Amino acid sequence: MAKPIYILNGPNLNRLGTREPEIYGHTTLAEVEAMCREAASDRPIVFRQSNREFELIDWVHEAIDEGSGIIINPAALTFTSMALMDALKMFPGPIFELHITNIHRREPIYHKSYVSPIATAVIAGLGVRGYPAAVQAMNELVMTAEG
């Protein structure tokens, strides 16, 4: 059986659909998960969200042993967490950093990502449509690597 793609979501993403819908839209995280599962085709995915940094780090550790790729929307931890960056650096496969908004068009505090320098790719500004796009691209990438 194929190893799963881990899709990890950071702080406050559980509030999608109600949190600042003028910025993040009206789609809920449950709807995003359904979009990802559909885009994954036969590839298993592990879809998780946490407001706790340590939990995200534990899931990255789990992905190191069990995953084929990581798609991560670290949310605010993008700009603050060297610990999450260090965990991601240990992952041997592809890592996609994902953001619903284009962080580079936002306030300067959102411009310095700790994840971008270690990410295989960065997807930002596509709204929630970035998630299924990331899943499709990741699936193709890991399928090629698996031979």
Sine and cosine of phi, psi and omega as CSV:
sin_phi,cos_phi,sin_psi,cos_psi,sin_omega,cos_omega
0.00,0.00,0.61,-0.80,-0.02,-1.00
-0.93,0.38,0.59,-0.81,0.07,-1.00
-0.94,0.34,0.56,-0.83,-0.05,-1.00
-0.97,0.24,0.38,-0.93,0.23,-0.97
-1.00,0.00,0.77,-0.63,0.07,-1.00
-1.00,-0.02,0.80,-0.60,0.07,-1.00
-0.89,-0.45,0.95,-0.32,-0.12,-0.99
-0.92,-0.39,0.71,-0.70,-0.06,-1.00
-0.83,-0.56,0.72,-0.69,-0.08,-1.00
-1.00,-0.02,-0.32,-0.95,-0.14,-0.99
-0.83,0.56,0.66,-0.76,0.12,-0.99
0.96,0.27,-0.07,1.00,0.01,-1.00
-0.96,0.30,-0.27,0.96,0.14,-0.99
-0.91,0.42,-0.25,0.97,-0.01,-1.00
-1.00,-0.10,0.11,0.99,0.04,-1.00
-0.81,0.58,0.60,-0.80,-0.03,-1.00
0.99,-0.14,-0.48,0.88,0.03,-1.00
-0.85,-0.52,-0.40,0.92,-0.02,-1.00
-0.99,0.14,0.89,-0.46,0.07,-1.00
0.61,0.79,0.89,0.45,-0.06,-1.00
-0.88,0.48,-0.37,0.93,0.06,-1.00
-0.92,0.38,-0.35,0.94,0.04,-1.00
-0.98,-0.22,-0.73,0.68,-0.16,-0.99
-0.97,-0.24,-0.10,0.99,0.02,-1.00
1.00,0.07,-0.10,-0.99,-0.09,-1.00
-0.96,-0.29,-0.02,1.00,-0.01,-1.00
-0.96,0.26,0.73,-0.69,0.00,-1.00
-1.00,0.09,0.26,-0.97,0.04,-1.00
-0.91,0.42,-0.57,0.82,0.06,-1.00
-0.89,0.45,-0.62,0.79,0.05,-1.00
-0.93,0.36,-0.61,0.79,0.07,-1.00
-0.88,0.47,-0.70,0.72,0.03,-1.00
-0.86,0.52,-0.69,0.72,0.02,-1.00
-0.88,0.48,-0.65,0.76,0.05,-1.00
-0.87,0.49,-0.67,0.75,-0.01,-1.00
-0.92,0.40,-0.69,0.73,-0.01,-1.00
-0.89,0.45,-0.63,0.78,0.04,-1.00
-0.92,0.40,-0.67,0.74,-0.02,-1.00
-0.93,0.36,-0.41,0.91,-0.07,-1.00
-0.96,0.27,-0.25,0.97,-0.03,-1.00
0.86,0.51,-0.86,-0.52,-0.03,-1.00
-1.00,0.00,-0.12,0.99,-0.03,-1.00
-0.95,0.31,0.80,-0.61,0.09,-1.00
-0.93,0.36,0.54,-0.84,0.11,-0.99
-0.78,-0.63,0.48,-0.88,0.13,-0.99
-0.91,-0.41,0.91,-0.41,-0.09,-1.00
-0.91,-0.41,0.87,-0.50,-0.07,-1.00
-0.62,-0.78,0.39,-0.92,0.07,-1.00
-0.62,-0.78,0.63,-0.78,0.09,-1.00
-0.52,-0.86,0.53,-0.85,0.14,-0.99
-1.00,-0.04,0.03,1.00,-0.07,-1.00
-0.93,-0.36,0.84,-0.55,-0.03,-1.00
-0.84,0.55,-0.71,0.70,-0.06,-1.00
-0.88,0.48,-0.57,0.82,-0.02,-1.00
-0.93,0.37,-0.67,0.74,0.07,-1.00
-0.87,0.49,-0.66,0.75,0.03,-1.00
-0.89,0.45,-0.69,0.72,0.05,-1.00
-0.86,0.51,-0.63,0.78,0.01,-1.00
-0.94,0.35,-0.57,0.82,0.10,-0.99
-0.89,0.45,-0.68,0.73,0.05,-1.00
-0.86,0.50,-0.66,0.75,0.05,-1.00
-0.88,0.47,-0.68,0.74,0.00,-1.00
-0.90,0.43,-0.54,0.84,0.04,-1.00
-0.84,0.54,-0.63,0.77,-0.03,-1.00
-1.00,0.05,-0.48,0.88,-0.20,-0.98
-0.82,-0.57,-0.17,0.98,-0.14,-0.99
-0.97,-0.24,0.34,-0.94,0.06,-1.00
-0.99,-0.16,-0.44,0.90,0.00,-1.00
-0.30,-0.95,0.33,-0.94,0.04,-1.00
-0.82,-0.58,0.78,-0.63,0.22,-0.98
-0.93,-0.36,0.86,-0.51,-0.09,-1.00
-0.76,-0.65,0.78,-0.63,0.21,-0.98
-0.95,-0.31,1.00,-0.04,-0.08,-1.00
-0.96,0.28,-0.11,0.99,-0.04,-1.00
0.80,0.59,-0.71,-0.70,-0.07,-1.00
-0.88,0.47,-0.41,0.91,0.02,-1.00
-0.92,0.39,-0.28,0.96,0.10,-1.00
-0.79,0.62,-0.63,0.78,-0.19,-0.98
-0.97,-0.23,-0.01,1.00,-0.12,-0.99
-0.74,-0.67,-0.35,0.94,-0.24,-0.97
-0.97,-0.26,0.99,-0.13,0.15,-0.99
-0.94,0.33,-0.49,0.87,0.02,-1.00
-0.90,0.43,-0.68,0.73,0.05,-1.00
-0.91,0.41,-0.67,0.74,0.06,-1.00
-0.85,0.53,-0.73,0.69,0.00,-1.00
-0.87,0.49,-0.64,0.77,0.04,-1.00
-0.90,0.43,-0.71,0.70,-0.01,-1.00
-0.89,0.46,-0.56,0.83,0.02,-1.00
-0.87,0.49,-0.41,0.91,0.00,-1.00
-0.99,0.17,-0.26,0.97,-0.06,-1.00
-0.96,0.29,0.80,-0.60,-0.09,-1.00
-0.99,0.16,-0.23,0.97,-0.06,-1.00
-0.98,-0.22,-0.18,-0.98,-0.02,-1.00
-0.95,0.32,0.58,-0.82,0.03,-1.00
-0.79,-0.62,0.80,-0.60,0.12,-0.99
-0.94,-0.33,0.81,-0.59,0.15,-0.99
-1.00,0.01,0.76,-0.65,-0.08,-1.00
-0.78,-0.63,0.68,-0.73,0.10,-0.99
-0.68,-0.73,0.66,-0.75,0.01,-1.00
-0.92,0.40,-0.67,0.74,0.02,-1.00
-0.99,-0.15,0.26,-0.97,0.12,-0.99
-0.99,0.11,0.98,-0.20,-0.09,-1.00
-0.88,0.47,-0.38,0.93,-0.03,-1.00
-0.99,0.17,-0.21,0.98,0.08,-1.00
-0.99,-0.14,0.02,1.00,-0.04,-1.00
-0.99,-0.14,-0.14,-0.99,-0.02,-1.00
-0.85,0.52,0.47,-0.88,-0.07,-1.00
-0.82,0.58,-0.48,0.88,0.00,-1.00
-0.87,0.50,-0.38,0.92,-0.03,-1.00
-1.00,-0.05,0.13,0.99,-0.11,-0.99
-1.00,-0.03,-0.31,0.95,-0.08,-1.00
-0.96,-0.28,0.99,-0.15,0.01,-1.00
-1.00,-0.06,0.73,-0.69,0.13,-0.99
-0.98,0.18,-0.28,0.96,-0.07,-1.00
-1.00,-0.01,-0.59,0.81,-0.08,-1.00
-0.79,0.61,-0.68,0.73,-0.04,-1.00
-0.90,0.44,-0.33,0.94,0.00,-1.00
-0.95,-0.32,-0.11,0.99,-0.04,-1.00
-0.97,0.23,0.57,-0.82,0.12,-0.99
-0.93,0.37,-0.63,0.78,-0.01,-1.00
-0.49,-0.87,0.38,-0.92,0.05,-1.00
-0.80,-0.60,0.77,-0.63,0.06,-1.00
-0.87,-0.49,0.87,-0.50,-0.05,-1.00
-0.57,-0.82,0.67,-0.74,0.13,-0.99
1.00,-0.07,0.06,1.00,0.02,-1.00
-1.00,-0.03,0.10,0.99,-0.11,-0.99
0.92,0.38,-0.37,-0.93,0.00,-1.00
-0.93,0.36,-0.26,0.97,0.07,-1.00
-0.89,0.45,-0.31,0.95,0.05,-1.00
-0.90,0.43,-0.49,0.87,-0.02,-1.00
-0.90,0.43,-0.84,0.55,0.01,-1.00
-0.90,0.43,-0.53,0.85,0.07,-1.00
-0.89,0.46,-0.68,0.74,0.02,-1.00
-0.91,0.42,-0.67,0.74,0.00,-1.00
-0.89,0.45,-0.71,0.70,0.00,-1.00
-0.88,0.47,-0.72,0.70,-0.01,-1.00
-0.91,0.42,-0.67,0.74,0.01,-1.00
-0.90,0.43,-0.69,0.73,0.00,-1.00
-0.86,0.51,-0.70,0.71,0.03,-1.00
-0.89,0.45,-0.66,0.75,-0.02,-1.00
-0.90,0.44,-0.73,0.69,-0.04,-1.00
-0.96,0.28,-0.51,0.86,0.06,-1.00
-0.90,0.43,-0.65,0.76,0.04,-1.00
-0.89,0.46,-0.68,0.73,-0.01,-1.00
-0.92,0.39,-0.54,0.84,0.00,-1.00
-0.97,0.26,-0.31,0.95,0.03,-1.00
0.99,0.12,0.00,0.00,0.00,0.00
